[in-house]
Amino acid sequence: MAKKCIGVLTSGGDCPGLNAVIRGVVKTSNQLGYDCVGFLQGYEGLHDPVRYKTLTPKNTTGILNQGGTILGSTNKGRFAATVGVSDRVEIEPELLAGVQTTVEQLGIEGLVCVGGDGSLAIAQQFHEYGIPVIGVPKTIDNDLSATAFTFGFDSAIECATNALDRLHTTAASHGRIMVLEVMGRHAGWIALHAGIAGGGDVILIPEIPWTWENVCHKILSRESQGKQFTLVVVAEGAMLPGGYSVASEQTGAQAHLGGIGQVVAEEIEHRLHRETRVCVLGHLQRGGAPTTFDRVLATQYGAHAVRLIVEGKLGEMVCYQPPDINSVPITEAVNQLRQVDPDSSAVQAARALGISFGNNTGDASPFTSRVKSRVQVANHDVTSDTAMTLDAAEAALASSL
């Protein structure tokens, strides 16, 4: 009789902790008498051609503290099931049938799918088709609903906080305004937590509309108190006044966000005539070893995913509901994003510390937003998902100089 088998794959953008999940799946499977196979390059390894390797405790030794994923990952591919937020794209039936054949031929009783909202949307369609899956939430943005934290988030805010610590000393030495752009397409969790931990003075996130007037007012207020430098933390998905995000490029239905840090820095420098510099962390937030918290969380996720398969609880996503690791239907995880509540205790604590979110009432001054007026006049600069390209945003600034 063939030995029972569990499969695992990592999909979407990489982040610290993926290897810890894989290790957790492999070691738990081994303890319970299951073989384990890992599919290469995410969902792409499941079909035409099938690419996988046998995973054992021996060949996964030493990966706990490694960043990235030993299985590889694919952010774009034939199985893409979402475009933007809450939009569903049906996976082609022949692909689903091919995956089901692969799973049956390998004797896989459950497939552990590690990924973010898009990757879990694929897993949801697998489940609806009858393919046995368990979801594991992964995203540095921490924007998946039904779980308090996703692994990768703690490592990302550690990276961003370290960057702010370093920027603080150079900003103070030269009396500069430093703008740090961090990841966070739809949610400002990284900017919020790193901004608090790293001593930020202004935090700009997608969930809280802000104005140039209030940002500049905060900087001038600090100067009036003898503080000649300011740290601004901005999430890549924060909307410019007027409701538009900044995209580095548009290569399909979903824009690649990035560049808002440069726009914010240039606008502040133009308005206040203060030396302003920008630092974009980008993929530094995705790389490197996971923090202790992420190692523990990811390991628990992997172990719990296997237990769910053994218990026959398929179509679930493991989740962290402090203090326990539980599970919820995958549907609950992909139906909506988990965003920062503007009235949350973290935001209230930040405000109590004097941190500005750029929307403080009573702070407005007679500045006008040149970017906003430019966007309203030239709608052709705005892409289908209300994102301006970086070139368009910079042109908007230059047009009124």
Secondary structure, DSSP 8 states (H G I E B T S, - for coil): ----EEEEEE-SS--TTHHHHHHHHHHHHHHTT-EEEEETTGGGGGSSS--EEE--TTTTTT-TT--S-TT---SSSTT--BSSSS-B----HHHHHHHHHHHHHTTEEEEEEEE-HHHHHHHHHHHHHT--EEEEEB-TT--BTT-S--BTHHHHHHHHHHHHHHHHHHHHHHT-EEEEEE--SS--HHHHHHHHHTT-SEEE-TTS---HHHHHHHHHHHHHTT---EEEEEETT--BTTTBEEEEEE-SSSEEE--HHHHHHHHHHHHH---EEEEE-GGGGT-S---HHHHHHHHHHHHHHHHHHHTT--SEEEEEETTEEEEEEHHHHHSSB----TTSHHHHHHHHTT-B-S--TT---S---HHHHHHHH-GGGB-TTSEEEHHHHHHHHHTT-
